[in-house]
């Protein structure tokens, strides 16, 4: 169910898949799912990638991808009317 929803762009499903994979010890897959969700602006997933990077479970490249993608998504969501 989560895989199908994630493939259709449901950000929380991507995050949940990351959690499930991490719980199973599949850290490479977990990071991939978290990076995807972070690139869609999901802060919890960015935090997960950051924590995994600090623990040595994610590469610097993955961390930079998540950070850049997260920042770009947040910037894209800003509205001139809100500022």
N, C-alpha and C positions, 0 to 999 in steps of 0.2 A: 504494500500500500504506500509506504513512504517513498519507495523508489519511483513509483509512477508519479506521485505528486511532485517529487523533486525534479523529475525530468520535465514536468510541465511548469517549472519555475516557482514552486512553492518553497519559499525560503526557510520556513520553520522545519519543513521536511528534510531539507538538506542538512540543517543543523542537527536534527534528531538522528539522521543516518550517521553523522559524525560521532555523536554520543554512543550509538549502538556499536559502531566499529571500534571505538576507543575502549568500551567496556569489554569487548572480545579480545583486546590486545592487538587489533589490526590498526596500528597507529598511522601507517602510510595512507590507508583508505580514509581514516578519520580526518587526517589533515586535509586531504583532497576535498572532502565534503565541507569541512569548515571554511576552506579558502573560497569555495564557490559561494557559500552563504555570505561570507564577509564581503565579497565583491558585489553582493546585492544590497549591502548596507546593514547587515544584521550584526549588531555590536557584540552580542554574546558569542558569535562564531569567531569574530576577530579576537576577542579575549581568549578564546580557547586556543587559537593558533599561537597567540603571544605566549600563553602559558606553556604550550607544548614546545615552542622554540626555546624558552628559558630552561625547560627540563631536558633539552637535547633530543626531543622527539620530532621536531620539525626543522627543516633547513632554513638558513638565512634567506634563501631565494623564496621559499614558501611564505616566510614571514613578510618579506617585502611585497610579494604579490598580494597578500591579504591586506596589508596596511595601505598600499596604493589603491587597490580596488575599493576598500572601505571608504577611504577619503574621497575618492572620485564619486562614489555612490551618494555619500552624504552631501557633497557639493552639488550634485545634480538634483537633489531633492529640495535644495534651498529655493525659496521663492522671493523675488524682490519685494513683494508685498509684506513679507514677514520681517524684513530688515529695516 
